Amino acid sequence: MCGATRAGVSTDGVDLATEAVVQGVVTRDGEPVGTAYVRLLDASGEFTAEAPTSATGQFRFFARPGTWTLRTLAPGSEPVDEKVTAAIGMITELEIRVG
């Protein structure tokens, strides 16, 4: 189960004139998951980066413009893949729901 919505992650200090941002929150049953990892995979599926979620389930990547896959790994859940597009001047925000 996954879906994209406004995640509410603060963008204070982010210079959108020079950055492509992919960020969001990982949830299970509407509650944040602070024990997950989100991986950033390039268009060919190659691993690029990984971020642990914060205690409030939040994560953020500064990515090159293009198409990416976010692979979310959370204890007790199957991996969840979500396709995203990053562009300079744009914040791509997601809520990734794990089962």
Buried (B, 14 or more C-beta within 10 A) or exposed (E): EBEBEEBEBEEEEBEEEEBBBBBBBBBBEEEBBBBBBBBBBBEEEEEEEBBEBBEEBBBBBBBEEEEBBBBBBBEEBEEBEBEBEBEEEBBBBBBBBBE
